[in-house]
Structure formats: structure tokens, C-alpha cells
Amino acid sequence: MPASRTRHLCSVAAALALTVAGPATAASAASGASGGLREVLFVGNNWDGTADVVKSSGDFAKVGRINIVPDKAQRLAEINADPVKWIYYTSIRNEVGQGHDQYVDDMYSTPDGKSVVVSRPSFADVVSIDLATDKVNWRFPVAGYRADHMAVSPDGSRVAVSASTANKVQVLDIGTGRELGEFDTGDKPHENFFTNGGKYIWNMSIGEVTTSLDDPAWDWTKGDRHITIVDADTFKQVRTIDMRQRLDAIGLKDFSSAVRPAAFTPDWSKLYFQVSFFNGFLEYDVATDRITRVKTLPENPATNPDRTTWLLDSRHHGISMNPEGTKLCVAGTMDNYATVVDRASFDVGPLVTASTPYWATVSGDGKDCIISEAGADQITAIDFATGQKVLSVPVGDHPQRVRLGHVQADWTGPSGS
């Protein structure tokens, strides 16, 4: 594993004496495996029910495509036979999916590069798809009626999935789909991180994001939103962090406390996170347990100021950091741009025009920020060094999550496709 990808959290709140060190993806876990693997980017096309696989750096050329819903007919038959499942399925389509089914939320490859594990919101499950055949290896129905963000342990052996309507995270064996444990969260669990070599799991809950009660005066209706930290072996709670208290302490009483996408420094001493309705991000010092800086990013004058028109309470949704920890890349979802920000000075680079940028990650070589443009059905690379756009690559319908992973070196798609 490259040193730039090895992360350690130096310290956290002394009262808890909790040391948290950095997460790794299945891609990182596999990076030390045999030469028979090839690093790639998986791009989940949420409305298509497919995932495009592209080169992890350079020209990001397409390598192959995966069918994430090969069992679609069977799943729909089950849903149509159960009135409660049908109600939730329809609700997901009409609210979260903006009139579309949500087939691909998050995904990680297995360490051997032979399968990809995917959370499917509309089907309320996690499945393992064989990359050689496009067939389902195993399926795990999550608690409740919707599967959301996932995280993979540093060794690639476990995946944690947010069961968003059940307010819990479930941890699965990546090879078999067997549940290893679960823990309770705040309302609507969202982002997950494995930390400290897989010893701890962090979860961020975002509360209710589908209502129209979006004025700050109605913030209390959004539910219980906090960060939950648990021991990854026992699933016992170690700590919770309620950003409402930290925001109030610095006078940001009108800010939402819903922690959206986040990024840590390489030493895990600082957390940079987005919150609902805000065009910018905040810096949280883990050791002192307080918000230390706030960065407001430019508003697009063309953006409708009516909060109820914003996608799932987002203003900006997607943030990543280069391996050196010197630059942040921010997806300005409702403002239709992405930009690179200097972490030390908070100086803002060029505003790169983008169509509903919905996620931000880092290329395999660490040189570029990769954003998914859900409104343009493409991914775009932005140079961390210059902040300038490098290129765009077309993908499927409504790309959202983009994750580094591995496939077999000679893989170009399922056999016979």
C-alpha cells in the first residue's frame, strides 16, 4: 500500500482516549495482492442499474460494464406481492429517486477482484455480483426498506451498510454476505468509515431529507442526527458526536447539523464535512472536539434560492482530499460546479462547471479529483495541482458513487457481453 494512502489518527478527545486511524478501501487492501489485479474506478449508474468500470487514472478509458440488477424481475415480483414493500419502493422512486428507481448506491470490489458488492436502495439489499458472469453470488436484505452508503474494512473482508429506514448499520462478511453484527445510529444513517485498521466504525446520520420543512425554524423536525463511533468487533458504542452543540457554540444556530459527505486529513486529526443546505464546508478538530473553521463557497446566481427545490436537502454534496492532505475537492451539487480548495489557506481555485456534481473521490494515482456529474451522465477529472478540468468520460444514467477497486488484469466485462 502506498504510504500516501496509509492514514493514522493521531488523537481524539482525551476524555475517551480513543485513537482512530484511517480507512482503506478494498482497492487499497488488494493493492498488495498478486500482479493479476488491475486497479479501476467503479462508477455506479443509479438509474440504469449498471456500473461502468474505467481506468483509475490517465485517460479513464472504459474497461467494461456490469449489470447490477440481473435479478430485477424476481425482486420486482416480490415487491409487487407485498403491499408494504410496494409502498416503500414507490416512495423511494418518487422522493429520493426523483421519479426513478434507485438501483446502485455504493459499491466495493472484493480483494481478489472477482466480484463487486453493491447496495441497492430500491431493492433494500446488498448483493455480490460475479464480475465474470454478472450473476448474483449472494444477497442480503437489509433491515427496513432502503440500503444506502457502505464502507469496506481495510483488509477487504467486511462491508458496513446503512439501513436507512431502520436507523442502523449492518456489517457483513464480504465473501458470504453473512451478517457479523449491527449497531443503532441516529435517524437515516448515511456515510460510514472503518478506522484504526478496522477496529472502529464511524457513521454519520443525516435525518429526514425528503420533507419540505426546510426552513431553519423547522430544523427540529429533521430528527436525531449525530456521528456514532463503535468498536468494529463488538459493535458497542464508543462515542457519539452531535454537531448541533458544536455549531451552536460558534453561533451557527441556523446551520443544519446533518453531516453529509466528509473527508479526513491523512493523520485523521481534522474532519472536513458538508451539512445540509450549506454551500461550503466546515473543519472539525477531533482532539479538541470543536469546529475550528467554516468555509463558504461561491453561490451560483442561477441556483433557485428556494430550499425545497434542492436535491434531498443538499446544497453541496461530495468532498474528497488529495493523498498529501493539502487540497480539498468540493462538489457544488446545486450550484453546478466543482472546485479545488487549498486546505491551509482555504483559497478557492477555478469553478469548474459541472451538471449536478453528486460525488467526489480521488484517482488511483492521487493526481486528480473525480466527480460524478449526475445531470450529464459523465465523470470529470479535475487536476488537484491546478484546479483545472482535465477531461470528462461518458457513463450511464445518473452516476453517483465512484469508488476505487480492482478487477482481474484481463477483465473487460462479463463473458458473452
C-alpha positions in Angstrom: 0.0 0.0 0.0 1.4 3.4 -0.9 2.5 5.5 2.1 0.3 8.4 0.9 -2.7 6.2 1.4 -1.9 5.0 4.9 -3.7 7.1 7.4 -3.5 7.3 11.1 -5.5 9.4 13.5 -3.1 10.9 16.0 -5.5 11.7 18.7 -9.1 12.3 19.7 -10.9 13.6 22.7 -8.7 12.9 25.7 -11.7 12.1 27.9 -12.3 9.0 25.7 -8.7 8.1 24.9 -9.9 6.9 21.5 -7.3 6.7 18.7 -8.8 6.4 15.3 -6.8 5.6 12.2 -7.6 5.8 8.6 -9.9 3.8 6.4 -8.8 1.8 3.4 -10.9 0.6 0.5 -10.9 -2.9 -0.9 -8.8 -1.4 -3.6 -6.1 -0.5 -1.1 -6.4 -3.9 0.6 -5.9 -5.6 -2.8 -3.0 -3.3 -3.8 -0.5 -5.6 -2.2 -2.0 -8.7 -3.8 -0.8 -10.6 -6.9 0.1 -9.0 -10.1 -3.1 -10.5 -11.6 -5.2 -7.5 -10.5 -5.8 -4.2 -12.2 -6.9 -1.0 -10.3 -10.0 0.6 -11.7 -12.8 3.0 -10.8 -16.3 1.7 -10.4 -19.0 4.3 -11.4 -22.5 3.4 -10.1 -25.2 4.5 -12.6 -28.1 4.7 -10.1 -31.0 4.9 -12.5 -29.5 2.5 -15.0 -28.8 -0.3 -12.6 -25.3 -0.6 -14.1 -21.8 0.2 -13.1 -19.2 1.4 -15.6 -15.6 0.3 -14.9 -12.9 2.7 -16.1 -9.2 3.1 -15.7 -8.3 4.5 -12.3 -6.1 7.3 -13.8 -4.7 8.7 -17.0 -7.4 8.8 -19.7 -10.0 7.0 -17.5 -11.0 4.9 -20.5 -13.8 2.4 -20.2 -12.8 -1.1 -19.3 -16.2 -2.8 -19.0 -19.8 -2.5 -17.7 -21.6 -4.6 -15.1 -25.3 -5.3 -14.8 -26.2 -4.6 -11.1 -29.8 -5.8 -11.3 -29.6 -9.2 -13.1 -32.4 -10.4 -10.7 -34.6 -7.4 -11.4 -37.7 -9.5 -12.4 -37.5 -11.6 -9.3 -37.1 -8.6 -7.0 -40.0 -6.7 -8.6 -42.3 -9.7 -8.3 -41.5 -9.9 -4.6 -42.2 -6.2 -4.1 -45.4 -6.3 -6.0 -46.6 -9.2 -3.9 -46.0 -7.2 -0.6 -48.1 -4.1 -0.2 -45.7 -2.6 2.4 -42.6 -3.2 0.3 -44.5 -1.7 -2.7 -45.3 1.4 -0.8 -41.7 2.0 0.2 -40.4 1.0 -3.3 -42.8 3.6 -4.8 -41.9 6.2 -2.2 -38.1 5.8 -3.0 -38.8 6.3 -6.7 -41.0 9.3 -6.2 -39.0 11.1 -3.5 -35.3 10.1 -3.3 -35.2 8.8 -6.9 -36.8 11.9 -8.4 -39.2 9.7 -10.3 -36.6 7.0 -11.0 -35.8 3.7 -9.3 -32.5 3.6 -7.3 -30.6 0.5 -8.3 -27.0 1.4 -7.4 -25.9 3.4 -4.3 -22.5 2.2 -3.2 -20.0 -0.5 -4.3 -16.7 -2.1 -3.4 -14.7 -4.9 -5.1 -13.6 -8.0 -3.3 -9.9 -8.3 -2.6 -9.5 -11.0 -5.3 -11.0 -8.7 -7.9 -13.6 -11.3 -8.9 -16.7 -9.7 -7.5 -18.3 -6.4 -6.7 -20.5 -5.8 -3.6 -23.3 -3.3 -4.2 -26.0 -1.6 -2.1 -29.3 -1.3 -4.0 -31.7 1.3 -2.4 -34.9 0.3 -4.3 -34.4 -3.4 -3.6 -33.4 -2.8 0.1 -30.4 -5.1 -0.2 -26.7 -5.7 -0.7 -25.6 -8.1 -3.4 -22.4 -9.6 -4.5 -22.1 -9.7 -8.3 -19.7 -12.1 -10.1 -17.6 -9.9 -12.5 -17.1 -12.8 -14.9 -20.8 -13.7 -15.3 -23.0 -10.8 -14.0 -24.7 -13.3 -11.7 -25.6 -12.8 -8.0 -23.2 -14.6 -5.7 -25.2 -13.7 -2.6 -27.9 -11.3 -1.5 -28.5 -9.8 1.9 -31.9 -7.9 2.5 -31.1 -5.1 4.9 -33.3 -4.2 7.9 -36.1 -1.9 6.9 -36.8 -0.8 3.3 -33.7 1.0 1.9 -30.0 0.3 1.6 -27.6 3.3 1.4 -23.9 4.2 1.8 -21.4 1.5 2.6 -17.8 1.2 3.8 -15.3 -1.6 3.5 -12.8 -2.8 6.1 -9.0 -2.2 5.4 -8.5 -5.9 4.8 -11.5 -6.0 2.4 -13.2 -8.7 4.4 -16.2 -6.8 5.7 -18.7 -4.2 4.4 -20.8 -2.0 6.6 -24.1 -0.8 5.1 -26.5 1.9 6.3 -30.1 0.5 6.6 -31.5 4.0 6.3 -35.2 3.4 7.3 -34.2 1.1 10.2 -31.7 3.6 11.7 -28.9 1.0 12.0 -25.7 -0.1 10.3 -25.3 -3.8 9.4 -21.8 -5.3 8.9 -21.4 -8.2 6.5 -18.8 -10.8 5.5 -17.9 -9.7 2.0 -17.3 -13.2 0.8 -20.6 -14.8 2.0 -23.0 -12.0 2.8 -23.4 -13.3 6.4 -24.3 -10.6 8.9 -21.5 -10.3 11.5 -23.2 -7.6 13.6 -25.1 -4.3 13.7 -25.5 -1.2 15.7 -28.0 1.6 16.2 -27.4 5.1 14.7 -29.2 8.4 14.5 -32.1 8.9 12.1 -31.3 8.0 8.5 -27.7 6.7 8.7 -25.6 7.8 5.7 -21.8 7.8 5.5 -19.6 5.1 7.0 -15.9 4.8 7.7 -13.8 2.0 9.0 -10.9 3.4 11.1 -7.9 2.3 13.1 -7.1 -0.7 10.9 -10.7 -1.8 11.0 -11.0 -1.5 14.8 -13.7 1.2 14.8 -16.6 2.3 12.5 -17.9 5.8 12.2 -21.4 6.5 11.0 -23.0 9.9 10.1 -26.8 10.1 10.2 -28.5 12.9 8.2 -32.1 12.8 9.4 -35.2 13.2 7.2 -34.3 14.8 3.9 -37.5 14.3 1.9 -39.8 16.7 3.6 -40.4 20.3 2.6 -39.9 21.6 6.1 -36.5 23.1 5.1 -36.6 26.5 6.8 -34.1 26.6 9.7 -37.1 27.1 12.1 -38.2 23.6 11.2 -34.8 22.0 11.7 -36.0 20.1 14.8 -38.4 18.1 12.5 -35.5 16.5 10.7 -34.8 14.0 13.5 -31.8 12.8 15.6 -28.6 13.5 13.6 -25.2 12.6 15.1 -22.0 10.7 14.4 -21.8 7.3 16.0 -18.5 5.6 16.7 -18.5 1.9 17.6 -16.0 -0.9 18.2 -16.0 -2.9 14.9 -15.6 -6.2 16.7 -18.2 -5.9 19.4 -20.3 -3.2 17.8 -20.6 -1.4 21.1 -20.9 2.3 21.1 -17.6 4.1 21.9 -18.7 7.7 21.4 -21.3 10.0 19.8 -20.7 13.5 18.3 -23.7 15.8 17.9 -22.7 18.7 15.7 -25.7 20.7 16.8 -23.9 21.5 20.0 -20.6 22.4 18.2 -22.4 24.6 15.7 -24.3 26.4 18.4 -21.1 27.0 20.3 -19.8 29.2 17.4 -23.0 31.0 16.7 -24.2 28.9 13.7 -27.6 28.2 15.2 -29.3 28.3 11.8 -27.0 25.7 10.3 -28.2 22.1 9.8 -26.4 19.5 12.0 -26.8 16.8 9.3 -23.2 15.7 8.4 -23.2 14.9 4.7 -20.1 13.7 2.8 -16.8 14.2 4.7 -13.0 13.8 4.4 -10.3 13.5 7.0 -6.7 14.7 6.9 -4.2 11.9 6.3 -3.3 11.8 10.1 -7.1 11.9 10.9 -6.6 14.9 13.2 -9.2 17.0 11.3 -12.5 16.3 9.7 -13.9 18.4 6.8 -17.6 17.9 6.3 -20.6 19.3 4.5 -24.0 19.9 6.0 -27.5 20.2 4.5 -28.4 23.5 2.7 -24.9 25.0 3.0 -22.7 26.0 0.1 -19.4 25.2 1.7 -17.9 23.0 4.4 -16.6 23.0 8.0 -13.4 22.0 9.7 -13.7 19.9 12.9 -10.7 19.3 15.1 -11.0 15.8 16.5 -8.7 16.2 19.5 -10.3 19.3 20.9 -13.8 18.3 19.8 -14.8 21.6 18.2 -15.4 23.2 14.8 -12.4 25.4 14.1 -13.1 26.9 10.7 -16.0 27.5 8.3 -15.6 28.0 4.5 -18.4 29.5 2.5 -18.0 28.8 -1.2 -19.5 30.9 -4.1 -23.2 30.8 -4.8 -24.3 30.3 -8.4 -26.7 33.2 -9.1 -28.8 30.8 -11.2 -29.4 28.5 -8.3 -33.0 28.7 -7.1 -32.9 30.1 -3.6 -36.0 28.0 -2.5 -34.5 25.3 -0.3 -37.4 23.0 -1.1 -36.2 22.7 -4.7 -32.8 21.4 -3.6 -31.9 17.7 -4.1 -32.6 15.9 -0.8 -31.6 19.0 1.3 -28.2 19.1 -0.4 -26.6 22.4 -1.5 -23.2 20.8 -1.9 -22.7 17.0 -1.8 -19.3 15.5 -2.3 -15.9 16.2 -0.8 -12.5 14.5 -1.1 -8.9 15.2 -0.2 -5.7 14.5 -2.1 -3.3 11.9 -0.6 -0.9 14.6 0.6 -3.7 16.3 2.6 -3.1 19.7 1.0 -6.1 20.1 -1.2 -9.8 19.5 -0.9 -12.2 18.9 -3.8 -15.8 20.0 -3.4 -18.8 19.1 -5.5 -21.2 22.1 -5.5 -24.2 20.0 -6.4 -27.0 22.6 -6.6 -24.6 25.3 -7.8 -23.4 23.2 -10.7 -19.7 23.4 -10.2 -16.8 21.7 -8.6 -13.7 23.4 -7.2 -10.3 22.6 -5.5 -9.6 24.4 -2.3 -6.2 24.8 -0.6 -6.6 23.3 2.8 -4.2 25.6 4.7 -5.4 28.9 3.3 -8.9 27.9 2.1 -8.2 29.7 -1.1 -10.6 28.6 -3.8 -9.5 27.5 -7.2 -11.3 27.8 -10.6 -15.0 27.0 -10.5 -15.3 24.0 -12.9 -18.7 24.0 -14.5 -20.5 20.7 -13.9 -24.1 19.3 -14.1 -25.3 18.3 -10.7 -22.0 17.0 -9.4 -23.0 14.4 -6.8 -19.8 12.9 -5.5 -16.1 13.5 -5.3 -13.3 11.0 -5.0 -9.6 10.6 -5.9 -7.9 9.0 -8.9 -5.7 5.9 -8.4 -2.5 7.9 -8.8 -3.8 10.7 -6.5 -3.4 13.4 -9.0 -7.0 14.1 -9.9 -10.3 14.7 -8.2 -13.0 12.6 -9.9 -16.6 14.0 -9.7 -19.7 12.3 -10.9 -22.0 14.6 -12.9 -25.4 13.1 -12.4 -27.0 15.7 -14.7 -24.7 15.0 -17.6 -24.1 11.2 -17.3 -20.4 11.6 -17.1 -17.5 11.7 -14.7 -15.0 14.5 -14.8 -11.4 14.6 -13.7 -10.0 17.9 -12.1 -6.3 18.3 -11.5 -5.6 18.8 -7.8 -2.5 20.9 -8.6 -4.1 23.4 -10.9 -7.8 23.1 -10.2 -8.4 22.9 -13.9 -10.6 20.3 -15.7 -8.6 17.5 -17.3 -11.3 15.6 -19.2 -14.8 14.1 -19.0 -15.8 10.5 -19.7 -19.4 9.5 -20.6 -21.0 6.8 -18.4 -24.5 5.5 -17.7 -27.7 7.2 -16.4 -27.3 9.3 -13.3 -23.9 8.4 -12.0 -23.5 8.8 -8.2 -20.9 7.0 -6.1 -17.5 6.4 -7.6 -15.1 4.0 -5.8 -11.6 2.7 -6.4 -11.4 -1.1 -6.7 -9.8 -4.0 -8.6 -10.7 -6.4 -11.3 -8.7 -9.3 -12.8 -6.0 -8.0 -15.0 -7.5 -9.3 -18.2 -11.2 -8.5 -17.4 -13.1 -6.4 -20.0 -16.6 -7.3 -18.9 -18.8 -10.3 -18.2 -18.2 -13.2 -20.6 -20.5 -13.1 -23.6 -21.4 -9.4 -23.2 
